[in-house]
Amino acid sequence: MYREVRSCMQWSGAFRSQEDLCDADRRSVGRPIGTVRSFTDGWSPKTPVPTSLTDTLDGLTPSGVLFVRRYFEDLEHLFVSLKGVMRADTSACFFVGNAQMDGVTVRVDEVIPEIVGRAGLRVEDVTKVRVRDARRDLEDYRIDVSRVAG
């Protein structure tokens, strides 16, 4: 879904230059444009590894492990921040997709519910939206999140 929205924004002239587009990508996509190393240099994990991620990490290279850890740690920080602004009677939805790294499928649909719970929010529903690439096990999901009362 992101690719389609991004293309429409490019065609409509929402970005004045390729630099503006790349800057927006860096700030919003959750991954770097460039090397994995540029995203992980000088960074070290501050939160425990989600249990649902341990088997995936076993199949990755050391740089892949750091990249995936940072991605999910950044997401967890987002969910903690979201809890601070959500009222108990509101919900939010996120569209996310599985990824492949080092030939290993990173199943965001399994990890995100765990980190949402650690952040004090509740996953109401996980719905498969589409299959992007069946051969590579790439699927997109809608994840509905609400604030736990209290």
C-alpha positions as CSV (number, residue, x, y, z in Angstrom):
1,M,0.0,0.0,0.0
2,Y,2.8,2.4,0.8
3,R,4.2,2.2,-2.7
4,E,0.9,3.3,-4.2
5,V,0.6,6.2,-1.8
6,R,4.2,7.3,-2.4
7,S,3.7,7.2,-6.2
8,C,0.6,9.3,-6.0
9,M,2.4,11.8,-3.9
10,Q,5.2,12.0,-6.4
11,W,2.9,12.4,-9.4
12,S,0.8,15.1,-7.7
13,G,4.0,17.1,-7.0
14,A,3.8,16.8,-3.2
15,F,7.6,16.8,-3.2
16,R,9.7,19.5,-4.8
17,S,12.7,17.4,-5.3
18,Q,14.1,13.9,-5.0
19,E,15.9,15.0,-1.9
20,D,12.6,16.0,-0.2
21,L,11.2,12.6,-1.1
22,C,14.2,10.8,0.3
23,D,14.0,12.9,3.5
24,A,10.3,12.0,3.9
25,D,11.1,8.3,3.4
26,R,13.8,8.4,6.0
27,R,11.5,10.0,8.5
28,S,8.4,7.8,7.8
29,V,9.2,4.4,6.5
30,G,11.0,2.9,9.4
31,R,14.0,1.8,7.4
32,P,17.0,3.7,6.0
33,I,17.5,4.6,2.4
34,G,21.1,3.4,2.0
35,T,23.0,0.7,3.8
36,V,21.9,-1.2,6.9
37,R,25.1,-0.2,8.5
38,S,24.2,3.5,8.3
39,F,21.0,2.7,10.3
40,T,22.8,0.7,13.0
41,D,26.2,2.2,13.5
42,G,26.7,3.3,17.1
43,W,23.3,1.9,18.1
44,S,22.8,-0.8,20.7
45,P,19.5,-2.4,21.9
46,K,17.8,-0.9,25.0
47,T,14.8,-3.2,25.3
48,P,14.6,-7.0,25.6
49,V,14.2,-9.1,22.4
50,P,10.6,-9.9,21.8
51,T,10.1,-13.6,22.3
52,S,8.3,-13.9,19.0
53,L,11.4,-12.7,17.3
54,T,14.1,-15.0,18.7
55,D,13.9,-17.7,16.1
56,T,14.0,-15.1,13.3
57,L,17.1,-13.5,14.7
58,D,18.9,-16.9,14.8
59,G,18.9,-17.0,11.0
60,L,20.2,-13.5,10.4
61,T,23.7,-12.1,10.0
62,P,24.9,-9.9,12.9
63,S,24.2,-6.7,10.9
64,G,20.7,-8.1,10.1
65,V,20.1,-8.8,13.7
66,L,20.9,-5.2,14.7
67,F,18.7,-3.8,11.9
68,V,15.7,-5.9,12.8
69,R,16.2,-5.2,16.5
70,R,16.3,-1.5,15.9
71,Y,13.3,-1.6,13.6
72,F,11.1,-3.2,16.3
73,E,12.6,-1.1,19.1
74,D,11.7,2.0,17.2
75,L,8.2,0.6,16.7
76,E,7.9,-0.2,20.4
77,H,8.9,3.4,21.2
78,L,6.2,4.6,18.8
79,F,3.6,2.5,20.6
80,V,4.7,3.7,24.0
81,S,4.3,7.3,22.7
82,L,0.9,6.5,21.2
83,K,-0.3,5.2,24.5
84,G,0.4,8.6,26.0
85,V,-1.9,10.4,23.6
86,M,-4.7,7.8,23.1
87,R,-7.9,7.9,25.2
88,A,-9.3,4.6,26.3
89,D,-12.2,4.9,23.8
90,T,-10.1,5.3,20.7
91,S,-8.2,3.0,18.4
92,A,-5.7,3.2,15.7
93,C,-4.8,1.0,12.8
94,F,-1.4,0.3,11.2
95,F,-0.6,-1.2,7.8
96,V,2.6,-3.3,7.9
97,G,4.1,-6.0,5.8
98,N,6.4,-8.9,6.4
99,A,9.9,-8.5,5.1
100,Q,12.8,-10.7,3.9
101,M,16.3,-10.2,5.3
102,D,19.2,-12.5,4.7
103,G,16.7,-15.0,3.1
104,V,14.7,-15.1,6.4
105,T,11.1,-13.9,6.6
106,V,10.5,-11.3,9.3
107,R,6.9,-11.8,10.4
108,V,5.7,-8.4,11.6
109,D,2.2,-9.8,12.2
110,E,3.6,-12.0,15.0
111,V,6.0,-9.5,16.6
112,I,3.9,-6.3,16.6
113,P,1.2,-7.8,18.8
114,E,3.8,-8.6,21.4
115,I,5.4,-5.2,21.4
116,V,2.0,-3.5,21.4
117,G,1.2,-5.4,24.6
118,R,4.5,-4.5,26.1
119,A,3.7,-0.8,25.4
120,G,0.4,-1.1,27.4
121,L,-1.9,-1.2,24.4
122,R,-4.1,-4.0,23.1
123,V,-4.3,-5.5,19.6
124,E,-7.9,-5.8,18.6
125,D,-7.5,-7.5,15.3
126,V,-4.8,-8.6,12.8
127,T,-6.2,-8.9,9.3
128,K,-4.2,-10.1,6.2
129,V,-4.8,-7.4,3.6
130,R,-3.0,-8.9,0.6
131,V,-0.2,-11.2,-0.5
132,R,2.6,-9.1,-2.1
133,D,4.8,-12.1,-3.1
134,A,3.7,-15.6,-2.2
135,R,7.1,-17.1,-3.2
136,R,8.9,-15.0,-0.7
137,D,6.1,-15.2,2.0
138,L,5.6,-11.4,1.8
139,E,2.1,-10.3,3.1
140,D,0.6,-7.1,4.2
141,Y,-1.5,-6.8,7.4
142,R,-3.9,-4.3,9.0
143,I,-3.3,-4.3,12.8
144,D,-6.0,-2.5,14.9
145,V,-4.8,-1.2,18.3
146,S,-6.7,0.2,21.2
147,R,-5.7,1.6,24.6
148,V,-6.1,-0.7,27.6
149,A,-8.4,1.0,30.2
150,G,-6.6,2.3,33.3
